[in-house]
Amino acid sequence: MSKRLIRNGLFLTLQDAAPFLKGYMVIDGERIAYIGEQEPDPAAIYDEVIDGNGKLYMPGLVNTHGHAAMSLLRGYGDDLALQVWLQEKMWPNEAKFTGEDVRAGTLLSILEMLKGGTTCFVDMYDHMNEVAQAVEQSGIRASLMRGAIGLCPPDVQRAKLEEAIGFARDWHGQADGRITTMMSPHAPYTCPPNFIEQFVQAAHDLNLPMHTHMSETLREVLENEQQYGLRPVAHLEKLGMFSRPTLVAHAVHLTDEEIEVLARYDVRVSHNPGSNLKLASGIARVPDLLRAGVKVSLGTDGPASNNNLDMFEEMRLAALIHKGISGDPTAVPAGVALRMGTVVGAQSIWLEDVGVLAEGMKADFIALDIDQAHFLPKTDYASHVVYSASAKDVTDVYVNGKCIVRGGVCLTLDEEKIKFDAQRRFERLTQQ
């Protein structure tokens, strides 16, 4: 277990009592042992002493919704409506994905995320053993699940459910505790009611949370009403999903009553502003959700619908678009957007010791190079992070106390091999 001291650092802690300080941080093994303005015990011996001058340290970013392997289809079928994009571009090519393709696409996304300051991500996909192995290899933290579409014969449904249960059971708590799992029927419009109910029961049996897409497009909401006589929120409530801790992605098209239901059940929402804008799905009612007490985090969605995994961009979009459509410049302040991308993201996937720089918390943190024009003058660093920074400003990344990226170089992954393999696999997929 290594022990490190960072001195002369600027720390955006996100602690309520001391959200910003200049001083010292001690990392002992996986956790933060000390953070404060006063120098810790000068007699202490450290494995490494790091000069934090010129850097801003902050909690790692948490991406609460995505499909990492879809990086292999980035830029392939842009500027299309969601259903056209899915049915004509994504699903036919995803059907060709092998486990090796999924691993290659996932590694490409993890590389991008780590170098951009994301220390934890949520992933819903197929061939999830390959995804979990990529997470284990890279050192990143993740909440993983086998996403299942139920528009298939009963025997295929059963196989998907068993695979989802087996994956969730086998991988929860693995990779030194960096991997947690959830149960995930894909969406109300892609899963028959009894299929969703089986996932709910499995989540009860395994004592795990649930994750699904919900109310992403108006078309989806109207079709749900036509097919089942209920909008998606009432439909999922009736099927018992909210009897489990639940994270829903998108939640763009909600009524006042539906927001009250989500708040009552403590359903968490992953707001995906970049993807929702690009697919013209709409703009979620985030200020109203926040006022109702709903936990709202941020996600990029897949790299084929975003098209990058830059969580700084998502924080900026979340802060800007709600100002623009409401006419209220206070709708989502920078500090709120910053918390959505960090500590609220961690809370949204039930990680209580991630997302804040404080004694006893997991040492998941990043460093930004602030010796640059766009970080001056030295005014409000929370504002600078949201309105001025980008993924390219990240220099160092630590997860579970381990240095994963140093000086912009990923220490756990072979970047050149990952990039070469991803391009080769894209060419094979699209030339078939």
N, C-alpha and C positions, 0 to 999 in steps of 0.2 A: 504494500500500500504506500504510494508516494505522497509526499507532503510538499506543497508548493506555496510560495508567497508571491503575491503581486503587490508591488509598491508603487507609489506615485501615480495611481490610477484614478480616473474619473469613473464613478459607478452610478449608473441609472438603475437603482435597486428595485423600484416599484413597491417598496415597503411604504405603508401609509405614513409611518412616523418619520422616516427619512428617505424620501423618494430619490434623492440625489446627494452624493457625498464625494469628497476627494480624500483618498487615503489608501487603505490596505485591505486585501482579502487573502485569507488562508484557505487552501483546499487540502483537506486531509482525506485521502482515499476518494470515495464517491461523493463526499459532501462538503459543503462550505462550513468551515470550523470557526471562522471569524470574519467580520467585515466591519470596518469603522474608520474613523478619522485618526485615532491614536495608533501608534505603531505597536504591534503585538510584542510579546515577550522577546526582547532582543537576544536572549540567550538560546532561543529555540533554533534547532537545526532543521534545515530544509533540503529536500532533494533538488529543488530548483527555485531560484529567485528571479522573478521577471520584472523588468522595468516597464511600468505601464505608461510612461510618458508619451503623450501624443495619441493616446487611445482612449476610447470610451467603451467601458464594459457594461453589458446589459444581459438580461435573461435571453436564452435562445428563443427563436420564434417557433410557434406551434401551428402547423398546417392541419386543420381539422377535417378536411375532405379532399380526396383525390383518388386517382387511378394511375399510379406511377408508371406502369408498363406502357401506357398510351403515349409516352414520349416517342415511341417508334412511329407514331402516326402524326407527329407535330407538323403542321403546315399542309397536311393532306386532306383537303376538303374543307377549306375555310369559307366564311361568309355565306353560310347556309342556315336555314331554319333547323331547330333542334331535331325534329323527327326526320327530316330529309338527311341531315348530317349523320344521325344514328343509323337509319335504315339503309342508306345507299353508300355511305363511306366507312363508317366505323364498324358496325356489326359484321359486314361481310369480310373485312380484313382481320378483325379480331378473331373470327372463327378459324382463321388459319394459324393463329398463334400457337406455338409449341411452348412447353415449359422453358426451353432455352431462350425463346424470344421474350417471354415474360421476365426472365431473370435479367436479360440484356437491357430491356427497356427500364426495368426497375433500377438497375445499377446506374444507368444514365441519369435518371431523375434524382436518385440519392446523391450522386456526385454534384449535380446542380444545386440541390437543396442545401447540402452541407457547406459548399463554398459560398452560398448566399445567406448563411446564418440560421437556417432552419435546423433545429436540433431534434424535433419530434414531428412525425406526420401520421395521418390516418390514411389507410389504404384499403379499398374495397375492390376485390378483383377475383380472378381465377388463377389456378396454378399457384396457390398461396404458399405452398412449401418453398417454392423458388424465391418468392418475395421475402419470406422470413429468413431464409439463408442469406440473402443479400443484406438484410438489416443486420443480422448477426455478424457478418463479415465486416461491414462498414463502420460499425460502432454507433450508428444513429439510434434514436429511440423511436418506437412506432406502436400504434394501435392498429392491429391487422384483423381482417375478416374475409371470409369467402363470400363475396357478393353473389346472390343467386337470383336469376331470372326464372320465374315459374311457368312460362308459356311453353310447356313441353309435356309429353306423356307422363303418367303417374310414376312409372318406373324410373324415369330420368329425374323427376322431382325428388323421389326418395333418395336417389344416389347423390344428388346435390346437397340435400339436407344432411345426409350421413357424412359427406365430405366436410361440410361446414362445421358440424359438431366435432368431428375428429380433429380438424385443424385447430379449432378454438381450445379444445381440451389439451392437445399435445403441446401447443406453443405458448399458452398463457403463462407469463412469469419467466419465460426462457431468456437467453442471451443476457445473463446477469441481471435479470429483472427489467431489461429495456423493452421487451415485447409484452404487450397486453393484447387481449383479443375481445371481439364483440361478435354478436350474431347479426346477420345482415341480409334480410330479403331486399332485393334491389329497389323496388318501388311499388306503390299500390297499383299502378297501371301495368306493371309487368309481372305481378304475382297474384294468383287467385287467392281469395280470402282464406281458404283452409290451409294453403301453403304458408301464408303469413302466420296463422295461428300455430302451426307446427314450429315455426321459428321462435315464437313467443314462448311456447312451452319448453323448448330447448334452452332458451335463455334463463328461464326459471330453474331448470334442472342443473345448469352449469353455474348459476348465480353470476351471469354476465350481462352487461348492458347491450342495447340494440342501436343499430344505425341504419338509416334508409334515406333515399331521395324522397322529397315530399313537396308538392305544390310548386314545382319549378316553373311550369308554364301554365298559362290560362287554359290552353287546349286540354292539358292533362286534367286540370280541375273539373272542367265541364264534362269531359268523358267519364270521369269518376262518378259524377252526379247522374249521368245518363245510364251508366252500367249498374251502379249499386244504390242509387237514390240518396247518396251522401257525398259531401265534399271530402277530400282526403283526410282532414283532421278528425272529423267525426267517424269516418270509416275506420281509421287506425285505432281510435279510442274504443270503438265497438269491438274490434278484434283483439283488444287487450294489450296492444303494444305498449301503451303508456303505463301499464302495470309494472313494466320494467324500466329502469333508468334508460332514457332514450336521447340520442343525438340525431337530429334530422338535418339533412343538407338542403339548402336553398330557401325553402319556406318563403317564396316570393309573393304568392297570391294568397293573402290571408284576410279574413274579416276581423272586426273587433272581437267578436265572440270567439273566434278561433285563437286569437292571441291570448284571451283569458283562459282558454282551455290549456294551452301550452304552459302558461304561467302556473296554473293550478297543479299540473302534473310535474312541474320542474323539468319540462322537456327543453333540451339545449338546442340551439340553432347554429349551424355553420353557414355563415354569410359568405357567398362566393361572388363578390362584385364584378371581378374581371370576366369570369366565364358568363355570368348572367348578362352582362352588357354585350359581350361578343356574340352570343347566341340570340340576342334580343328577347330574352326571357322575361325581362322586367327588372324592377328595382324593389328589393325587399323593404318592408316597413320597419327598418331597424330602429329609428328613434322611438316608435310606438312599442316595439318589443322591449327595448331598454326601459322605457317608462313603466311597463308592466312587470318588470323584474325578471324577464327572461334572460338567461345567460346567452350572449351572442358572441361567437368566436369567428375566426376568419379561415377560409380555405381557398386554395387556388382552383380546385377541381382538377381534372386531368390536363396534362400538357398539350393535348390535342384540341382543347376548347378554351385555352387561356391566352397565349400559348407558352408562357414561361411560369416558373415556380418561384417568382420573386415575391416574398411575403411583405417586403417593404412597399411594393407597388399596391398590394391588397390593402395595407393599412392606409396608404394615401387615398386610394379610391374610396374606401369606407368613410374617411373623413370628408372627402370632397363631394361625392355625388349626393349625399343626403342634405348637404347645405344647398346644393344647386336646385334640387327638386322641391325643397320645402321653403326656400327663401329665408331660412333661418341659419345664420352663420355659426350658431352655437349647437346645431343639431347633433353632430358627433365631433366633439373636440379632439385635439391631437392626443391628449392623455387617455381618453376613452379608447380611441383606435389602437393606441399602443398596448393597452391592457387586453384588448380583444385579440391581438396578435401574439400575446405571451401568456400571462397568468390566467386569463379567462379561457384561453385555448386549452391550457392544462386542466383547468377545472372541468371543462366541457367533456373531457375524456376521463374524468375521475382520477386525475393525478394530483394529489394534494401536496406533494413535496417537490413540485417543479413550477417554474414560472416567475420566481422572485429571488433576488439575491439577498439571502438572509441566513443566519446561522442555523444549521440543521437541515437546510434544503439541499436537494441534489445539485451537484455542481454542473448544471447545464447552462452554459453561458457563452457569449460571443464577444469579440472585440472589433470595434470599428476604427479605421484610420481617420481621425478627425483633424489631422494636420493638412487640410485641404480647403480650398476657397469656399466651397459650398457649406462648410460647417462654421464659417465665421460671419459675424462676430460671435463671441462666446456668450450667447444669451440663454435661450431655453433649449436644452438638449433633447427633451421629449419632443418639442416642436421640430427640431432639426431632423430627428430620426424619422418622423412621419412625413414631413413635407419636403425634406432635402435629400435624405439618404437613399441609397439603393443597395441591392445585393452585392454590387461590385466594391462597396466600401468595407466589406467584411475581410478581416485579415486572419483571425484566429477563432477556432471553434472547439469547445470542450463539451463532452457528453459523459455523464456519470464520472466526472473528474478526470477523464482521459482526454488528452489533446488529440483531436481528430484532424483539424486543419491548422497549419502553422504558416504564417507568411503567405497565405493564399494557396498553399499546396496541400492537397488531401493526403494524409499519411497512411491511410488504410486501404486505399483503392488505387489501381493502376489506371490512371486517367486516359492515357493514350490507347490502351487496349479496349477500354470501355467505349470510347468514341468510335474506334475503328469497327468494333463488333456491332454497334448500334446501326451504323450506316450500312454495313453489309447485310444485316438482317432486314432492314427496311427495303433494300433493293430486291431481296429474295421474295419478300411478302408481296410487293406490288408488281412484280414481273410474272407472278404465277398466273 
